[in-house]
Amino acid sequence: MCQFVTSLKRHLGHSHLIHLKKMSSDDLRAVWYQLVDINGNPYTGTDVDKVILPPTADIVDVRNAVHVRNAPILSTIAPTQLKVFNTFHGLKTNTSLLKASTPLGYMGNAANNPLLVVVPSSTAPVSQDFSSETTKKRIDRLKQLIFFTWWKIEGHEVRGCATAYKRNRIATFAHGPHKNLKIGDVIPVYSLIGNVEHMVTVIQVDSHRDFITLESDRDLCPFEFEIAAPYEGEEYIQLGLSAMGQDVTNPLSIARGIVTSTKYNRRGHFLGSAGSNPGDSGGGCFDERSDIIYGINVGCDEVAISGETTLCQLGTRYPARSRILPCVFFN
């Protein structure tokens, strides 16, 4: 106990340092936690463990103490990168992320009800292997949510990807071939699976955030995903229609990415690492293992490039990132 308290004093804030000096070990309590990955699975074979903290501790103190306790396996991760959740359901739906200033209170007071401390994904490239049977079934399910508009512009066929976020509603982008759509317009959309035509009505147009929502008077897909917000470091699957050069009749493209920032830019978009190519706008961004949709891709990260920027710099300093519009803005 004394050795751990000594270590803890080096990592807690000044105010708690003062408290610790005045306290005996009887004044401290055990805080139970489990290190998990972004999917809620135990991190690299770890088990439930505990740290010792004062009753005045907050979540910043929990992160710091857990980081000290697990220094050998968290050496490349800063304490501020750790996310703390109170429940597994809250982790999966991102509804119980504890803020840094949240008082610890009685949370984590039992080994069978630990705090969940999420360790972010490695900065190594995300695997793009979709060959497992489980993943194939997952992709087949996601395909049922993908639709497209069809336009003929200057003699060229143009498809616009759209994604169902409710059984009878889809969302797509508001630029390019969709920029002249207005509320009340009725247009056909086609399902990726089976090429079935559906007539839908525009019910929402937001040019600033770059999205349009459309509604059908009948179900467009047989199920509905839960809408949730991701957290930084979470992996996701992105579908789009950018593979026109591979198959004009079915240009589906699939990519995995990591949510690199959940902070909204001036247009209400957050960032993901899956990138974006022409045809991917309007494609859905989904949790890989559960029926959760985070938003739709509406383009790639916009970075002003100077005339002296080299191709090497473009690839290493400015990797293309997806701009993702969260579903929370949809009617």
KENUFI-148504 format. One record per residue (C-alpha): residue number from 1; residue in three letters; z, x, y. Coordinates in steps of 0.1 Angstrom, whole numbers. Each point is the difference from the previous one (the first is absolute). Layout:
BEGIN
+------+------+-------+-------+-------+
| bagu | mimi |    pz |    px |    py |
+------+------+-------+-------+-------+
|  NUM |  ALA |     Z |     X |     Y |
...
+------+------+-------+-------+-------+
//
This chain:
BEGIN
+------+------+-------+-------+-------+
| bagu | mimi |    pz |    px |    py |
+------+------+-------+-------+-------+
|    1 |  MET |     0 |     0 |     0 |
|    2 |  CYS |    10 |    27 |    25 |
|    3 |  GLN |   -32 |    20 |    -5 |
|    4 |  PHE |   -22 |   -31 |     5 |
|    5 |  VAL |    19 |   -11 |    31 |
|    6 |  THR |    -4 |    35 |    14 |
|    7 |  SER |   -37 |    -2 |    -6 |
|    8 |  LEU |    -1 |   -35 |    15 |
|    9 |  LYS |    16 |    13 |    32 |
|   10 |  ARG |   -29 |    23 |     6 |
|   11 |  HIS |   -25 |   -29 |    -1 |
|   12 |  LEU |    17 |   -30 |    16 |
|   13 |  GLY |     0 |    -7 |    37 |
|   14 |  HIS |    26 |    13 |    24 |
|   15 |  SER |    20 |   -33 |     2 |
|   16 |  HIS |     4 |    -2 |   -38 |
|   17 |  LEU |     9 |    37 |    -1 |
|   18 |  ILE |    30 |    -8 |    21 |
|   19 |  HIS |     9 |   -29 |   -23 |
|   20 |  LEU |    -3 |    22 |   -31 |
|   21 |  LYS |    24 |    26 |    15 |
|   22 |  LYS |    26 |   -27 |     4 |
|   23 |  MET |    -5 |   -16 |   -34 |
|   24 |  SER |    13 |     8 |   -34 |
|   25 |  SER |   -22 |    -6 |   -31 |
|   26 |  ASP |    17 |   -33 |    -5 |
|   27 |  ASP |   -15 |   -13 |    33 |
|   28 |  LEU |   -36 |     5 |   -13 |
|   29 |  ARG |   -19 |   -21 |   -25 |
|   30 |  ALA |   -27 |     3 |   -25 |
|   31 |  VAL |   -35 |   -12 |    10 |
|   32 |  TRP |   -22 |    -6 |   -31 |
|   33 |  TYR |   -37 |     5 |     3 |
|   34 |  GLN |   -31 |     5 |   -21 |
|   35 |  LEU |   -30 |    22 |    10 |
|   36 |  VAL |   -32 |   -20 |    -6 |
|   37 |  ASP |   -37 |     5 |     6 |
|   38 |  ILE |   -20 |   -24 |    22 |
|   39 |  ASN |    -3 |   -24 |   -30 |
|   40 |  GLY |    37 |    -2 |    -6 |
|   41 |  ASN |     0 |    22 |   -31 |
|   42 |  PRO |    27 |    27 |    -4 |
|   43 |  TYR |   -12 |    31 |    17 |
|   44 |  THR |    -9 |    30 |   -23 |
|   45 |  GLY |    25 |   -10 |   -27 |
|   46 |  THR |    30 |    -5 |    23 |
|   47 |  ASP |    28 |   -24 |    -7 |
|   48 |  VAL |    25 |   -19 |    21 |
|   49 |  ASP |    22 |    23 |    19 |
|   50 |  LYS |    25 |    -1 |    29 |
|   51 |  VAL |     9 |    17 |    32 |
|   52 |  ILE |    33 |    -1 |    19 |
|   53 |  LEU |     0 |   -14 |    35 |
|   54 |  PRO |    25 |   -12 |    26 |
|   55 |  PRO |     2 |   -38 |     7 |
|   56 |  THR |   -16 |     5 |    34 |
|   57 |  ALA |   -32 |    14 |   -16 |
|   58 |  ASP |   -34 |   -15 |     7 |
|   59 |  ILE |   -34 |     4 |   -17 |
|   60 |  VAL |    -8 |    32 |    18 |
|   61 |  ASP |    31 |    15 |   -17 |
|   62 |  VAL |   -11 |   -14 |   -34 |
|   63 |  ARG |   -34 |    17 |     4 |
|   64 |  ASN |    15 |    33 |    10 |
|   65 |  ALA |    26 |    -1 |   -28 |
|   66 |  VAL |   -25 |    -9 |   -27 |
|   67 |  HIS |   -23 |    27 |    13 |
|   68 |  VAL |    28 |    26 |    -3 |
|   69 |  ARG |    10 |   -12 |   -35 |
|   70 |  ASN |   -37 |     2 |   -12 |
|   71 |  ALA |   -10 |    31 |    19 |
|   72 |  PRO |   -18 |    17 |   -30 |
|   73 |  ILE |   -24 |   -29 |    -5 |
|   74 |  LEU |    -3 |   -11 |    37 |
|   75 |  SER |    -6 |    35 |    15 |
|   76 |  THR |   -34 |   -10 |    14 |
|   77 |  ILE |    11 |   -33 |    14 |
|   78 |  ALA |    20 |    -6 |    32 |
|   79 |  PRO |    29 |   -25 |     0 |
|   80 |  THR |   -18 |   -22 |    25 |
|   81 |  GLN |   -28 |    -5 |   -26 |
|   82 |  LEU |    24 |   -17 |   -24 |
|   83 |  LYS |     0 |   -39 |     2 |
|   84 |  VAL |    31 |   -19 |   -11 |
|   85 |  PHE |    -2 |   -35 |   -14 |
|   86 |  ASN |    29 |   -23 |   -11 |
|   87 |  THR |   -19 |   -19 |   -27 |
|   88 |  PHE |   -30 |     6 |   -24 |
|   89 |  HIS |   -17 |   -32 |    12 |
|   90 |  GLY |     5 |    11 |    36 |
|   91 |  LEU |   -17 |    33 |    -9 |
|   92 |  LYS |   -30 |   -16 |   -16 |
|   93 |  THR |    -5 |   -25 |    29 |
|   94 |  ASN |    13 |    24 |    27 |
|   95 |  THR |    25 |   -26 |    12 |
|   96 |  SER |    32 |    19 |    -3 |
|   97 |  LEU |    -8 |    35 |    15 |
|   98 |  LEU |    33 |    11 |    15 |
|   99 |  LYS |    -3 |    14 |    36 |
|  100 |  ALA |    14 |    34 |     7 |
|  101 |  SER |    29 |   -15 |    21 |
|  102 |  THR |    10 |   -26 |   -25 |
|  103 |  PRO |    37 |     2 |    -9 |
|  104 |  LEU |     6 |     9 |   -37 |
|  105 |  GLY |    26 |   -27 |    -4 |
|  106 |  TYR |     5 |    -9 |   -37 |
|  107 |  MET |   -36 |     8 |   -10 |
|  108 |  GLY |    -3 |    23 |   -31 |
|  109 |  ASN |    36 |    -6 |   -10 |
|  110 |  ALA |    -8 |    -3 |   -38 |
|  111 |  ALA |   -20 |    20 |   -25 |
|  112 |  ASN |   -17 |   -31 |   -12 |
|  113 |  ASN |   -11 |   -10 |    36 |
|  114 |  PRO |   -11 |    33 |    16 |
|  115 |  LEU |   -19 |     5 |    32 |
|  116 |  LEU |   -36 |     9 |    -7 |
|  117 |  VAL |   -11 |    32 |    17 |
|  118 |  VAL |   -38 |     2 |     0 |
|  119 |  VAL |   -15 |    35 |    -1 |
|  120 |  PRO |   -35 |     1 |    16 |
|  121 |  SER |   -31 |     9 |   -20 |
|  122 |  SER |   -11 |    36 |     0 |
|  123 |  THR |   -25 |    11 |    26 |
|  124 |  ALA |   -24 |     9 |   -28 |
|  125 |  PRO |   -31 |   -21 |    -3 |
|  126 |  VAL |     5 |   -34 |   -16 |
|  127 |  SER |   -15 |    -4 |   -34 |
|  128 |  GLN |   -33 |   -19 |     0 |
|  129 |  ASP |     0 |    -5 |   -38 |
|  130 |  PHE |    -4 |   -37 |    -8 |
|  131 |  SER |    -8 |     5 |   -37 |
|  132 |  SER |    32 |   -14 |   -15 |
|  133 |  GLU |    -1 |   -34 |   -16 |
|  134 |  THR |    28 |   -12 |    22 |
|  135 |  THR |   -18 |    11 |    32 |
|  136 |  LYS |   -33 |   -15 |   -12 |
|  137 |  LYS |    17 |   -34 |    -5 |
|  138 |  ARG |    16 |     3 |    34 |
|  139 |  ILE |   -33 |     7 |    17 |
|  140 |  ASP |   -16 |   -30 |   -18 |
|  141 |  ARG |    27 |   -22 |    14 |
|  142 |  LEU |    -5 |    14 |    35 |
|  143 |  LYS |   -37 |    -6 |    -1 |
|  144 |  GLN |     6 |   -37 |    -1 |
|  145 |  LEU |    13 |     2 |    36 |
|  146 |  ILE |   -31 |    18 |    14 |
|  147 |  PHE |   -28 |   -20 |    17 |
|  148 |  PHE |   -29 |     9 |    23 |
|  149 |  THR |   -21 |   -14 |    27 |
|  150 |  TRP |   -38 |     6 |     0 |
|  151 |  TRP |   -21 |     6 |    30 |
|  152 |  LYS |   -36 |    12 |     8 |
|  153 |  ILE |    -1 |    22 |    30 |
|  154 |  GLU |   -32 |    16 |    12 |
|  155 |  GLY |   -15 |    -4 |   -34 |
|  156 |  HIS |    30 |    16 |   -18 |
|  157 |  GLU |    25 |   -18 |   -23 |
|  158 |  VAL |    36 |     4 |    11 |
|  159 |  ARG |    31 |   -10 |   -19 |
|  160 |  GLY |    34 |    -5 |    16 |
|  161 |  CYS |    30 |     4 |   -23 |
|  162 |  ALA |    27 |   -27 |     2 |
|  163 |  THR |    33 |    -4 |   -19 |
|  164 |  ALA |    19 |   -31 |   -11 |
|  165 |  TYR |    36 |     1 |    13 |
|  166 |  LYS |     7 |   -36 |   -10 |
|  167 |  ARG |   -16 |   -22 |   -26 |
|  168 |  ASN |   -23 |   -16 |    25 |
|  169 |  ARG |    -1 |    26 |    29 |
|  170 |  ILE |   -17 |    33 |     4 |
|  171 |  ALA |     1 |    27 |    27 |
|  172 |  THR |   -27 |    23 |    11 |
|  173 |  PHE |    -8 |    23 |    30 |
|  174 |  ALA |   -12 |   -11 |    34 |
|  175 |  HIS |   -25 |    27 |     8 |
|  176 |  GLY |   -36 |     6 |    -9 |
|  177 |  PRO |   -17 |   -30 |   -16 |
|  178 |  HIS |    31 |   -21 |     6 |
|  179 |  LYS |     5 |     6 |    37 |
|  180 |  ASN |   -17 |   -32 |    11 |
|  181 |  LEU |    19 |   -23 |   -23 |
|  182 |  LYS |    23 |   -25 |    17 |
|  183 |  ILE |    26 |   -26 |   -10 |
|  184 |  GLY |   -16 |   -30 |   -16 |
|  185 |  ASP |   -31 |    18 |   -14 |
|  186 |  VAL |    -8 |    -8 |   -36 |
|  187 |  ILE |   -16 |    28 |   -21 |
|  188 |  PRO |    -5 |     7 |   -37 |
|  189 |  VAL |    19 |    27 |   -18 |
|  190 |  TYR |    -6 |    13 |   -35 |
|  191 |  SER |    25 |    10 |   -27 |
|  192 |  LEU |    -3 |    36 |   -13 |
|  193 |  ILE |     5 |   -14 |   -35 |
|  194 |  GLY |   -28 |   -24 |    -9 |
|  195 |  ASN |   -16 |     0 |    35 |
|  196 |  VAL |    12 |   -36 |     5 |
|  197 |  GLU |    -7 |   -15 |    35 |
|  198 |  HIS |    28 |   -16 |    20 |
|  199 |  MET |    -3 |   -16 |    34 |
|  200 |  VAL |    28 |    11 |    23 |
|  201 |  THR |    11 |    -8 |    36 |
|  202 |  VAL |    11 |    26 |    25 |
|  203 |  ILE |    36 |    -9 |    10 |
|  204 |  GLN |    11 |    32 |    18 |
|  205 |  VAL |   -18 |    27 |    20 |
|  206 |  ASP |    18 |    31 |    14 |
|  207 |  SER |   -25 |    25 |    14 |
|  208 |  HIS |    28 |    23 |    13 |
|  209 |  ARG |    16 |     4 |   -35 |
|  210 |  ASP |   -35 |    -2 |   -16 |
|  211 |  PHE |     4 |   -29 |   -24 |
|  212 |  ILE |   -12 |   -35 |    -8 |
|  213 |  THR |    16 |   -25 |   -24 |
|  214 |  LEU |   -20 |   -27 |   -18 |
|  215 |  GLU |    11 |   -31 |   -19 |
|  216 |  SER |   -16 |   -19 |   -29 |
|  217 |  ASP |     8 |   -36 |    -9 |
|  218 |  ARG |     5 |    11 |   -36 |
|  219 |  ASP |    15 |    29 |   -18 |
|  220 |  LEU |   -20 |    32 |     2 |
|  221 |  CYS |    21 |    19 |   -27 |
|  222 |  PRO |    24 |   -11 |   -28 |
|  223 |  PHE |    31 |    17 |    13 |
|  224 |  GLU |    16 |    11 |    33 |
|  225 |  PHE |    16 |    34 |     7 |
|  226 |  GLU |    33 |     5 |    19 |
|  227 |  ILE |    -4 |    14 |    35 |
|  228 |  ALA |    23 |    30 |     7 |
|  229 |  ALA |     2 |    30 |    22 |
|  230 |  PRO |    -2 |    35 |   -16 |
|  231 |  TYR |    22 |    29 |     8 |
|  232 |  GLU |   -11 |    36 |     8 |
|  233 |  GLY |   -10 |    20 |   -31 |
|  234 |  GLU |    -8 |   -30 |   -21 |
|  235 |  GLU |   -32 |     1 |   -21 |
|  236 |  TYR |   -25 |   -28 |     2 |
|  237 |  ILE |   -34 |   -10 |   -14 |
|  238 |  GLN |   -28 |    -7 |    24 |
|  239 |  LEU |   -31 |   -20 |    -9 |
|  240 |  GLY |   -32 |    -1 |    20 |
|  241 |  LEU |   -38 |    -3 |    -2 |
|  242 |  SER |   -12 |    34 |    11 |
|  243 |  ALA |   -18 |    10 |   -33 |
|  244 |  MET |   -33 |   -15 |    11 |
|  245 |  GLY |   -19 |    31 |   -11 |
|  246 |  GLN |    14 |    -3 |   -35 |
|  247 |  ASP |    -5 |   -37 |    -7 |
|  248 |  VAL |   -15 |   -24 |    26 |
|  249 |  THR |    10 |   -31 |   -20 |
|  250 |  ASN |    36 |    11 |    -5 |
|  251 |  PRO |     9 |    28 |    25 |
|  252 |  LEU |    38 |    -1 |    -7 |
|  253 |  SER |    19 |    31 |     9 |
|  254 |  ILE |    36 |     8 |   -10 |
|  255 |  ALA |    24 |    26 |    14 |
|  256 |  ARG |    36 |     8 |    -1 |
|  257 |  GLY |    19 |    11 |    30 |
|  258 |  ILE |    35 |     6 |    15 |
|  259 |  VAL |    13 |   -19 |    30 |
|  260 |  THR |     2 |    29 |    25 |
|  261 |  SER |    15 |   -20 |    29 |
|  262 |  THR |    14 |   -35 |     3 |
|  263 |  LYS |     1 |     2 |    38 |
|  264 |  TYR |   -25 |   -23 |    16 |
|  265 |  ASN |   -26 |    15 |    24 |
|  266 |  ARG |   -10 |   -19 |    32 |
|  267 |  ARG |   -22 |   -23 |   -21 |
|  268 |  GLY |    27 |    -8 |   -26 |
|  269 |  HIS |   -13 |    22 |   -28 |
|  270 |  PHE |    19 |    24 |   -22 |
|  271 |  LEU |   -14 |    29 |   -19 |
|  272 |  GLY |    -9 |     8 |   -36 |
|  273 |  SER |   -15 |    31 |   -16 |
|  274 |  ALA |   -27 |   -18 |   -21 |
|  275 |  GLY |   -26 |     4 |    27 |
|  276 |  SER |   -27 |   -24 |    10 |
|  277 |  ASN |   -38 |     0 |    -4 |
|  278 |  PRO |   -26 |   -25 |    13 |
|  279 |  GLY |     5 |   -32 |   -21 |
|  280 |  ASP |    38 |     5 |    -6 |
|  281 |  SER |    11 |   -20 |    31 |
|  282 |  GLY |    15 |   -33 |   -11 |
|  283 |  GLY |    10 |    15 |   -34 |
|  284 |  GLY |    36 |    -7 |   -11 |
|  285 |  CYS |    28 |    25 |    -3 |
|  286 |  PHE |    23 |    -9 |   -29 |
|  287 |  ASP |    31 |    12 |   -18 |
|  288 |  GLU |   -12 |    15 |   -33 |
|  289 |  ARG |    26 |   -15 |   -23 |
|  290 |  SER |     9 |   -34 |    15 |
|  291 |  ASP |   -17 |   -29 |    16 |
|  292 |  ILE |     5 |    11 |    35 |
|  293 |  ILE |   -26 |     3 |    28 |
|  294 |  TYR |     7 |    22 |    30 |
|  295 |  GLY |   -30 |    -6 |    21 |
|  296 |  ILE |   -37 |     7 |     4 |
|  297 |  ASN |   -19 |    31 |     9 |
|  298 |  VAL |   -17 |    -3 |    34 |
|  299 |  GLY |   -14 |    35 |     5 |
|  300 |  CYS |    10 |    37 |     1 |
|  301 |  ASP |    23 |    19 |    23 |
|  302 |  GLU |   -16 |     7 |    34 |
|  303 |  VAL |     5 |    36 |    12 |
|  304 |  ALA |   -18 |    13 |    30 |
|  305 |  ILE |   -20 |    31 |   -10 |
|  306 |  SER |    -9 |    28 |    25 |
|  307 |  GLY |   -34 |    17 |     0 |
|  308 |  GLU |    16 |    32 |   -14 |
|  309 |  THR |    15 |   -16 |   -31 |
|  310 |  THR |   -14 |    14 |   -32 |
|  311 |  LEU |    -8 |   -18 |   -32 |
|  312 |  CYS |    29 |    18 |   -17 |
|  313 |  GLN |    24 |   -12 |    27 |
|  314 |  LEU |   -13 |   -36 |    -5 |
|  315 |  GLY |     9 |     1 |   -37 |
|  316 |  THR |    33 |    18 |     2 |
|  317 |  ARG |    15 |   -11 |    34 |
|  318 |  TYR |   -14 |   -35 |     2 |
|  319 |  PRO |    -3 |   -15 |   -35 |
|  320 |  ALA |   -13 |   -35 |     1 |
|  321 |  ARG |    28 |   -26 |    -4 |
|  322 |  SER |    -3 |   -37 |    -4 |
|  323 |  ARG |    11 |   -23 |    29 |
|  324 |  ILE |    17 |   -29 |   -18 |
|  325 |  LEU |     7 |   -33 |    16 |
|  326 |  PRO |    32 |   -16 |   -14 |
|  327 |  CYS |    -2 |   -36 |   -13 |
|  328 |  VAL |    29 |   -10 |    22 |
|  329 |  PHE |   -25 |    -8 |    28 |
|  330 |  PHE |   -20 |   -25 |   -21 |
|  331 |  ASN |     4 |   -37 |     3 |
+------+------+-------+-------+-------+
//
